[in-house]
Amino acid sequence: MGEAPNEQTTDHDLGAVIPRLVDLQRKCRSVGSRSDEPLEMETRIESIMQRLQTHEAADAEPIPYAALARELYAVERFFESNGFLSISREVAHVERTLERFALPDEPDPTATPEIPRDSTPGTASEPMIVDSAEGSTAGPPRWAVPKPLAAVIALSVVAIVVCVVLIVRFERPAHPTVERARLAPTPAPTAPPPPPRAVPRDPDAGPAPGAVLAEEVGRARIALGEGDIDQAIEHLSQAALVDANHATVLGTARQIVELLVDRADAAAEGGLWEIAALTLTRASRIATRFGLDTHRIEETAHRHSQMDRFTLIQPTDTDAIRAAAGKRVTVFLKDGSKQESIIKTTQAGQLLLDEDTTVRGGAMYYVEKVPLADIDYLKVWGK
């Protein structure tokens, strides 16, 4: 009890534990769950790190390492239930490290205090029964039963005896064989058969299929949370080799399809029509492979086909601007304004636009010059 800090706990040991906790906190944010549970786990890890860092203060109380290890058990169960078995093993390793830091006399908050018992029963308060015969001989005894109550008791006893006789009479079997069978001793119960002998698993056979599926789905979800679709599809394909119809496999495939459709929309908004079409094709293949609904994919492809086609050109790409001569263009200037016109060509660092204005008796055509240095980008329309 005289040792305040744990001598086995050094700054080097805590320096190895805290980076692991920081890494686990980052992995909590990478889990793509829609519930508040990842945020709760992240907050729990943050609280544990703050408590571990108080050992540097001179007047700090001893750190309850055993209690902090028990708090990490909830984080371990969170990763395990979501399929991240390797991460849950990392949490378990940190728990064991904190348990080794715990003081031998650190109290266990789950222990129940023992209630002291008095081994010598008191006898002073026990009532003493006094025989009424030793008292006065005149009058009834001290504990005498009144006559009406005695009569009620006697009638109750007679009624009970009659009921017992009737029950025994009507329940007696008619055949003596049945009676002998009822009176025969019951054989002693036989011992249950021993459980089947467990066959030891070959250590060289590799991990179990269920563990492989959970590991690959977990890695796919982490990659999906980081925006790496290629890695997510690769790990999902490995999980599908174990069970392509598992709920976690189908859920992860649905998330990948949704992200691909969103990226196709973004590509179409930027005029990258080929990339948008290829991305939708990729989403359609994954949805067809796992039997998912393709309604949103088809609706997005139809919407893209109805959009006006355009190409975004930078003002420095003068060859592309000259190739688009005669096409309708929207010029976006660096000051935030824009201008609709027809491209003529480029000349001496300027964009030449064919303009027309209506005057009395017809239209007047002229060329407007816009410095390329003032242009942010050009949107050249296909029609």
C-alpha positions as semicolon CSV with decimal commas, in nm:
position;residue;x (nm);y (nm);z (nm)
1;M;0,000;0,000;0,000
2;G;0,295;0,235;0,045
3;E;0,381;0,253;-0,328
4;A;0,182;0,539;-0,485
5;P;0,277;0,493;-0,853
6;N;0,329;0,162;-1,028
7;E;0,705;0,119;-1,069
8;Q;0,655;-0,105;-1,373
9;T;0,482;0,178;-1,558
10;T;0,737;0,402;-1,728
11;D;0,706;0,689;-1,964
12;H;0,830;0,459;-2,239
13;D;0,545;0,212;-2,174
14;L;0,279;0,482;-2,182
15;G;0,443;0,630;-2,490
16;A;0,378;0,296;-2,665
17;V;0,015;0,274;-2,545
18;I;-0,103;0,627;-2,630
19;P;-0,007;0,612;-3,005
20;R;-0,201;0,287;-3,028
21;L;-0,503;0,460;-2,875
22;V;-0,468;0,748;-3,123
23;D;-0,461;0,496;-3,411
24;L;-0,771;0,319;-3,273
25;Q;-0,946;0,656;-3,245
26;R;-0,874;0,722;-3,613
27;K;-1,009;0,379;-3,708
28;C;-1,332;0,458;-3,522
29;R;-1,380;0,753;-3,759
30;S;-1,313;0,527;-4,060
31;V;-1,602;0,292;-3,978
32;G;-1,888;0,384;-4,213
33;S;-2,167;0,327;-3,961
34;R;-2,471;0,552;-3,959
35;S;-2,529;0,518;-3,583
36;D;-2,368;0,724;-3,303
37;E;-2,172;0,425;-3,175
38;P;-1,841;0,513;-3,353
39;L;-1,854;0,864;-3,202
40;E;-1,916;0,716;-2,855
41;M;-1,618;0,481;-2,894
42;E;-1,400;0,772;-3,013
43;T;-1,504;0,978;-2,708
44;R;-1,433;0,683;-2,476
45;I;-1,080;0,642;-2,617
46;E;-1,022;1,020;-2,584
47;S;-1,122;1,002;-2,214
48;I;-0,883;0,711;-2,153
49;M;-0,593;0,898;-2,319
50;Q;-0,657;1,209;-2,107
51;R;-0,659;0,995;-1,791
52;L;-0,330;0,826;-1,888
53;Q;-0,160;1,161;-1,950
54;T;-0,228;1,282;-1,591
55;H;0,062;1,068;-1,461
56;E;0,303;1,348;-1,550
57;A;0,165;1,580;-1,278
58;A;0,345;1,566;-0,943
59;D;0,025;1,554;-0,730
60;A;-0,163;1,319;-0,966
61;E;-0,352;1,027;-0,813
62;P;-0,254;0,670;-0,916
63;I;-0,405;0,581;-1,253
64;P;-0,666;0,298;-1,228
65;Y;-0,522;0,089;-1,509
66;A;-0,753;-0,206;-1,445
67;A;-1,062;0,017;-1,472
68;L;-0,932;0,176;-1,795
69;A;-0,873;-0,171;-1,940
70;R;-1,235;-0,263;-1,863
71;E;-1,353;0,053;-2,042
72;L;-1,165;-0,059;-2,356
73;Y;-1,361;-0,386;-2,356
74;A;-1,661;-0,200;-2,505
75;V;-1,437;-0,071;-2,788
76;E;-1,314;-0,427;-2,853
77;R;-1,672;-0,557;-2,874
78;F;-1,766;-0,269;-3,112
79;F;-1,499;-0,357;-3,368
80;E;-1,563;-0,731;-3,333
81;S;-1,940;-0,694;-3,388
82;N;-1,877;-0,486;-3,703
83;G;-1,643;-0,746;-3,855
84;F;-1,306;-0,577;-3,780
85;L;-1,140;-0,875;-3,610
86;S;-0,782;-0,759;-3,654
87;I;-0,863;-0,418;-3,502
88;S;-1,043;-0,584;-3,209
89;R;-0,728;-0,786;-3,142
90;E;-0,528;-0,460;-3,129
91;V;-0,770;-0,328;-2,866
92;A;-0,734;-0,653;-2,666
93;H;-0,354;-0,612;-2,675
94;V;-0,385;-0,260;-2,529
95;E;-0,618;-0,398;-2,258
96;R;-0,363;-0,659;-2,155
97;T;-0,090;-0,394;-2,146
98;L;-0,297;-0,174;-1,911
99;E;-0,379;-0,474;-1,689
100;R;-0,007;-0,542;-1,648
101;F;0,036;-0,182;-1,529
102;A;-0,229;-0,222;-1,255
103;L;-0,117;-0,213;-0,889
104;P;-0,148;-0,540;-0,691
105;D;-0,374;-0,368;-0,432
106;E;-0,586;-0,172;-0,683
107;P;-0,952;-0,216;-0,569
108;D;-1,196;-0,399;-0,794
109;P;-1,511;-0,184;-0,836
110;T;-1,717;-0,495;-0,915
111;A;-1,634;-0,669;-0,583
112;T;-1,912;-0,698;-0,323
113;P;-1,811;-0,618;0,038
114;E;-1,860;-0,902;0,283
115;I;-2,126;-0,843;0,551
116;P;-1,995;-0,925;0,902
117;R;-2,191;-1,179;1,099
118;D;-2,229;-1,220;1,475
119;S;-2,118;-1,571;1,566
120;T;-2,267;-1,554;1,917
121;P;-2,647;-1,531;1,910
122;G;-2,795;-1,323;2,185
123;T;-3,020;-1,491;2,437
124;A;-3,116;-1,196;2,653
125;S;-3,416;-1,104;2,440
126;E;-3,552;-1,459;2,404
127;P;-3,891;-1,490;2,569
128;M;-3,922;-1,730;2,861
129;I;-4,221;-1,962;2,867
130;V;-4,364;-1,996;3,214
131;D;-4,581;-2,291;3,300
132;S;-4,915;-2,161;3,414
133;A;-4,942;-2,448;3,662
134;E;-4,681;-2,283;3,879
135;G;-4,905;-1,976;3,916
136;S;-5,242;-1,943;4,076
137;T;-5,465;-2,260;4,077
138;A;-5,782;-2,051;4,047
139;G;-5,927;-1,974;3,695
140;P;-5,830;-2,115;3,349
141;P;-5,465;-2,174;3,244
142;R;-5,273;-1,880;3,092
143;W;-5,250;-2,041;2,737
144;A;-5,591;-2,213;2,732
145;V;-5,771;-2,230;2,389
146;P;-6,127;-2,094;2,383
147;K;-6,394;-2,355;2,324
148;P;-6,538;-2,203;1,999
149;L;-6,190;-2,196;1,844
150;A;-6,126;-2,555;1,951
151;A;-6,449;-2,666;1,785
152;V;-6,353;-2,498;1,457
153;I;-6,012;-2,664;1,462
154;A;-6,165;-3,007;1,522
155;L;-6,411;-2,967;1,233
156;S;-6,126;-2,858;1,001
157;V;-5,922;-3,167;1,088
158;V;-6,220;-3,397;1,022
159;A;-6,284;-3,229;0,684
160;I;-5,918;-3,271;0,581
161;V;-5,923;-3,643;0,674
162;V;-6,241;-3,700;0,468
163;C;-6,089;-3,526;0,163
164;V;-5,771;-3,739;0,185
165;V;-5,976;-4,062;0,202
166;L;-6,184;-3,963;-0,104
167;I;-5,877;-3,869;-0,305
168;V;-5,699;-4,197;-0,227
169;R;-6,013;-4,398;-0,309
170;F;-6,076;-4,241;-0,649
171;E;-5,711;-4,239;-0,752
172;R;-5,650;-4,608;-0,667
173;P;-5,597;-4,807;-0,995
174;A;-5,853;-5,074;-1,082
175;H;-5,602;-5,339;-1,188
176;P;-5,346;-5,481;-0,940
177;T;-5,079;-5,483;-1,214
178;V;-5,102;-5,105;-1,236
179;E;-5,075;-5,083;-0,861
180;R;-4,762;-5,297;-0,857
181;A;-4,614;-5,090;-1,136
182;R;-4,686;-4,772;-0,941
183;L;-4,525;-4,912;-0,626
184;A;-4,222;-5,053;-0,807
185;P;-3,901;-4,863;-0,735
186;T;-3,799;-4,610;-0,996
187;P;-3,476;-4,709;-1,169
188;A;-3,184;-4,478;-1,110
189;P;-3,123;-4,234;-1,397
190;T;-2,843;-4,338;-1,625
191;A;-2,550;-4,106;-1,680
192;P;-2,569;-3,898;-2,002
193;P;-2,346;-4,014;-2,283
194;P;-2,011;-3,838;-2,303
195;P;-1,993;-3,545;-2,547
196;P;-1,846;-3,620;-2,889
197;R;-1,476;-3,594;-2,898
198;A;-1,362;-3,267;-3,055
199;V;-1,139;-3,313;-3,355
200;P;-0,839;-3,080;-3,329
201;R;-0,819;-2,828;-3,612
202;D;-0,520;-2,841;-3,840
203;P;-0,312;-2,525;-3,769
204;D;-0,186;-2,528;-4,129
205;A;-0,539;-2,524;-4,277
206;G;-0,561;-2,141;-4,265
207;P;-0,832;-1,923;-4,107
208;A;-1,192;-2,034;-4,098
209;P;-1,422;-1,915;-4,382
210;G;-1,628;-1,701;-4,146
211;A;-1,317;-1,522;-4,023
212;V;-1,201;-1,462;-4,381
213;L;-1,539;-1,315;-4,476
214;A;-1,550;-1,083;-4,174
215;E;-1,190;-0,970;-4,230
216;E;-1,237;-0,893;-4,600
217;V;-1,569;-0,710;-4,548
218;G;-1,408;-0,501;-4,275
219;R;-1,117;-0,405;-4,501
220;A;-1,360;-0,321;-4,783
221;R;-1,556;-0,086;-4,557
222;I;-1,241;0,088;-4,437
223;A;-1,127;0,141;-4,798
224;L;-1,475;0,268;-4,886
225;G;-1,463;0,516;-4,600
226;E;-1,131;0,646;-4,734
227;G;-1,277;0,680;-5,086
228;D;-1,062;0,405;-5,238
229;I;-1,321;0,223;-5,450
230;D;-1,067;-0,004;-5,624
231;Q;-0,945;-0,149;-5,292
232;A;-1,302;-0,178;-5,167
233;I;-1,406;-0,380;-5,474
234;E;-1,099;-0,603;-5,442
235;H;-1,171;-0,694;-5,077
236;L;-1,542;-0,734;-5,153
237;S;-1,458;-0,985;-5,429
238;Q;-1,253;-1,189;-5,180
239;A;-1,544;-1,191;-4,933
240;A;-1,786;-1,296;-5,212
241;L;-1,575;-1,608;-5,273
242;V;-1,679;-1,723;-4,923
243;D;-2,049;-1,621;-4,932
244;A;-2,176;-1,384;-5,201
245;N;-2,525;-1,373;-5,044
246;H;-2,416;-1,276;-4,692
247;A;-2,592;-0,966;-4,558
248;T;-2,266;-0,779;-4,493
249;V;-2,140;-0,855;-4,845
250;L;-2,462;-0,730;-5,006
251;G;-2,467;-0,418;-4,786
252;T;-2,109;-0,328;-4,878
253;A;-2,182;-0,384;-5,250
254;R;-2,482;-0,151;-5,225
255;Q;-2,262;0,122;-5,072
256;I;-2,007;0,087;-5,354
257;V;-2,282;0,119;-5,619
258;E;-2,419;0,435;-5,453
259;L;-2,072;0,595;-5,444
260;L;-2,008;0,510;-5,812
261;V;-2,338;0,672;-5,919
262;D;-2,251;0,986;-5,721
263;R;-1,911;1,005;-5,893
264;A;-2,075;0,964;-6,234
265;D;-2,301;1,262;-6,160
266;A;-1,999;1,472;-6,062
267;A;-1,818;1,377;-6,384
268;A;-2,122;1,475;-6,595
269;E;-2,144;1,812;-6,422
270;G;-1,782;1,876;-6,526
271;G;-1,841;1,775;-6,887
272;L;-1,649;1,446;-6,849
273;W;-1,911;1,242;-7,034
274;E;-1,693;0,941;-7,112
275;I;-1,583;0,907;-6,749
276;A;-1,946;0,940;-6,636
277;A;-2,057;0,664;-6,876
278;L;-1,772;0,429;-6,773
279;T;-1,847;0,485;-6,404
280;L;-2,216;0,402;-6,452
281;T;-2,120;0,087;-6,646
282;R;-1,898;-0,020;-6,357
283;A;-2,180;0,039;-6,108
284;S;-2,420;-0,163;-6,325
285;R;-2,181;-0,460;-6,334
286;I;-2,149;-0,471;-5,955
287;A;-2,526;-0,436;-5,905
288;T;-2,596;-0,717;-6,152
289;R;-2,335;-0,944;-5,995
290;F;-2,489;-0,918;-5,646
291;G;-2,853;-0,898;-5,761
292;L;-2,906;-0,536;-5,651
293;D;-3,164;-0,288;-5,781
294;T;-3,042;-0,097;-6,088
295;H;-3,325;0,159;-6,101
296;R;-3,111;0,455;-5,990
297;I;-2,832;0,363;-6,235
298;E;-3,075;0,357;-6,529
299;E;-3,240;0,681;-6,420
300;T;-2,902;0,857;-6,395
301;A;-2,793;0,735;-6,739
302;H;-3,119;0,862;-6,892
303;R;-3,077;1,202;-6,725
304;H;-2,720;1,231;-6,858
305;S;-2,842;1,153;-7,212
306;Q;-3,086;1,447;-7,196
307;M;-2,823;1,700;-7,085
308;D;-2,669;1,948;-7,329
309;R;-2,319;1,829;-7,408
310;F;-2,033;2,068;-7,351
311;T;-1,657;2,071;-7,315
312;L;-1,456;2,271;-7,064
313;I;-1,148;2,441;-7,217
314;Q;-0,877;2,633;-7,037
315;P;-0,774;2,971;-7,188
316;T;-0,418;2,847;-7,231
317;D;-0,530;2,567;-7,469
318;T;-0,542;2,787;-7,782
319;D;-0,537;2,486;-8,019
320;A;-0,861;2,352;-7,867
321;I;-1,017;2,699;-7,885
322;R;-0,932;2,733;-8,257
323;A;-1,073;2,382;-8,319
324;A;-1,404;2,495;-8,163
325;A;-1,444;2,791;-8,403
326;G;-1,807;2,854;-8,496
327;K;-1,947;2,686;-8,184
328;R;-2,152;2,847;-7,910
329;V;-1,947;2,929;-7,602
330;T;-1,999;3,059;-7,251
331;V;-1,695;3,257;-7,138
332;F;-1,644;3,264;-6,760
333;L;-1,428;3,561;-6,660
334;K;-1,209;3,581;-6,351
335;D;-1,417;3,870;-6,211
336;G;-1,717;3,633;-6,180
337;S;-1,909;3,751;-6,487
338;K;-1,985;3,542;-6,795
339;Q;-2,060;3,609;-7,162
340;E;-2,244;3,411;-7,434
341;S;-2,109;3,430;-7,791
342;I;-1,966;3,241;-8,091
343;I;-1,596;3,149;-8,109
344;K;-1,407;3,295;-8,404
345;T;-1,039;3,230;-8,321
346;T;-0,750;3,347;-8,101
347;Q;-0,502;3,613;-8,197
348;A;-0,220;3,792;-8,012
349;G;-0,328;3,666;-7,668
350;Q;-0,693;3,755;-7,725
351;L;-1,009;3,555;-7,785
352;L;-1,205;3,678;-8,088
353;L;-1,584;3,639;-8,061
354;D;-1,837;3,692;-8,341
355;E;-2,104;3,928;-8,211
356;D;-2,420;4,063;-8,374
357;T;-2,665;4,329;-8,274
358;T;-2,999;4,422;-8,419
359;V;-3,026;4,764;-8,578
360;R;-3,291;4,939;-8,785
361;G;-3,322;4,765;-9,115
362;G;-3,123;4,449;-9,017
363;A;-2,833;4,331;-8,802
364;M;-2,480;4,454;-8,754
365;Y;-2,197;4,203;-8,711
366;Y;-1,867;4,276;-8,538
367;V;-1,580;4,102;-8,361
368;E;-1,524;4,141;-7,988
369;K;-1,183;4,081;-7,837
370;V;-1,141;3,938;-7,485
371;P;-0,791;3,905;-7,332
372;L;-0,714;3,542;-7,256
373;A;-0,554;3,650;-6,926
374;D;-0,897;3,771;-6,803
375;I;-1,069;3,436;-6,877
376;D;-1,113;3,168;-6,609
377;Y;-1,241;2,892;-6,840
378;L;-1,466;2,839;-7,145
379;K;-1,766;2,608;-7,173
380;V;-1,804;2,513;-7,540
381;W;-2,145;2,367;-7,623
382;G;-2,188;2,079;-7,861
383;K;-2,510;2,212;-8,012
